[in-house]
Amino acid sequence: MKKKIIKYLPNFYYDSFLDIPYDFFFKKGIKALLFDLDNTLLSSEEKVLNDITQKKMKQIKEKFKIFILSNASKKKLKRVLNSDFFYIYLKWYQKKPSKYGFKKVLNLLNIDIHKVLMIGDQLRTDILGANKMRILSILVKPINKNKESFWTKLSRFLFEDPVIEYLKKNNNQIYNEKFKNFVK
């Protein structure tokens, strides 16, 4: 398989962060979860985390250290997350897929990369960034692809669509395992 494609492949795929078997990963030694915010935990129309998301995140927090690693604005991060979760604001030159945010989180948590799991909805930012750091990754279906920003749509068009098309034509097994439901 082309090296270019491999760097965009998640380790796992689930339809939603709500569907992830967190107990399985806890038993496998995962201690910290890095979540993307936009379209992973929060749709673009929502101003705060909805009740279902808040409840699930509180359950998850009982077993894992949680960190929000997002390219969202500082204002949005403060408004949405309050003091319930740790997060890092990344300046434009530090944004995912740069290693900067991942390294900063690892230093703050003082944790081995093999005990960390990144969860996000974009191949180019969340999955590529995690793969650069050799952190396990989970791709989830975006909450609402129709309401994404122009830049996110462009990123999906330029990076995700070609990767998924390549896999559909050249590696049906990986496509079926990790992307078939993602594109629906």
C-alpha positions, 0 to 999 in steps of 0.5 A, spaced: 500 500 500 502 507 498 506 510 504 502 516 503 495 512 504 498 509 510 499 515 514 491 517 514 489 510 516 486 510 523 487 504 528 479 503 529 473 506 526 466 507 530 460 511 528 460 515 534 464 517 540 458 514 544 459 507 540 466 506 542 467 500 547 471 504 552 472 498 557 475 494 552 481 500 551 481 501 559 483 493 559 488 494 554 492 499 558 489 506 555 489 511 560 488 518 557 483 520 551 484 525 546 478 528 543 477 532 537 471 537 539 468 540 532 464 534 529 466 529 534 463 531 540 459 537 538 456 539 531 457 546 528 450 548 530 451 547 538 454 552 542 455 547 548 455 540 549 449 536 549 446 532 555 448 526 552 455 528 550 456 531 557 453 525 561 457 520 557 464 524 558 462 524 565 462 517 565 468 516 561 472 521 566 471 516 571 476 511 568 480 516 563 484 522 563 481 526 558 484 532 554 480 536 548 485 537 542 482 541 537 483 546 532 477 551 534 478 558 537 480 559 544 473 563 545 469 557 542 474 552 547 472 556 553 465 557 552 464 550 550 468 546 555 468 551 561 472 548 566 470 541 565 475 538 561 483 540 560 484 543 553 490 546 549 489 552 545 493 551 538 496 557 535 495 557 527 502 554 526 501 549 531 494 546 529 493 539 528 496 535 524 502 538 527 506 534 533 506 540 537 499 539 541 500 532 541 507 533 545 504 538 549 499 534 552 503 528 553 508 532 557 502 535 561 499 528 562 506 525 563 504 519 560 507 514 555 504 514 548 502 507 548 497 509 553 493 514 549 488 514 544 486 520 539 478 520 537 476 524 531 472 525 525 478 528 520 483 524 517 488 530 515 488 533 522 486 528 527 488 521 524 494 524 521 497 527 527 496 521 532 499 517 527 505 522 526 506 521 534 505 513 533 498 514 538 493 509 537 487 513 533 479 512 532 476 515 526 468 517 528 463 519 523 462 526 523 456 529 527 454 533 521 458 533 515 453 538 511 454 544 516 462 544 516 466 550 514 468 551 507 476 549 510 473 543 513 470 541 506 476 543 502 480 539 507 475 533 506 475 534 498 483 534 498 485 529 503 480 524 505 476 523 498 482 521 495 484 516 500 478 513 501 477 512 493 484 509 493 482 504 498 475 503 495 479 501 489 485 498 491 484 495 498 477 493 499 478 490 506 481 496 509 475 500 506 470 496 508 473 495 515 474 503 516 471 507 511 464 504 508 460 507 514 464 513 514 462 515 507 455 514 508 
